[in-house]
Amino acid sequence: MDDPKAPLLPLQDSPSSPQTQHSLISILTLGNFFILLGPLLCAATCLLLRGLGDGPRNMLAVLLWVFEWWLTEAVPMPVTSMAPLFLFPIFGIASADTVAHSYMDDVIALVLGSFILALAVEHYNIHRRLALNRDRATYD
């Protein structure tokens, strides 16, 4: 087991040690590049498409950001799916209230509740119990 008194981050003696250079190289990975590529595409779109109008330009910029994260799977899919929840209000596309309401529409809540109920039934083997009780009642 890990030592609870050990520091969470490794301690460095000097900033120019080879290990520091190695850790800097380990930060420059393809995954981290893809994480930064989304905001860079968004910024480039906002800077290069000035004549498009604020609303459509911002929507296209956020679309490119989320699409790039989705396509490369740079961040986990739940984070990608929730990105419009904080990006739309930041870019003035829609209010946080409007976006949150579209995420929790009545039908979506019903389907989500059904999935949670199905997982609970499967976790506690209720589907097998019901099938065995039905079989016992049928063949007795």
Buried (B, 14 or more C-beta within 10 A) or exposed (E): EEEEEEEEEEEEEEEEEEEBEEEEEEEEEEEEEBBEBBBEBBEEBBEEBEEBEEEEBBBBBBBBBBEBBBEBEBBEEEEBEBBBEEBBBEBEBBEEEEBEEEEEEEEEEEEEEEEEEEEEBEEEEEEEEEEEEEEEEEEE
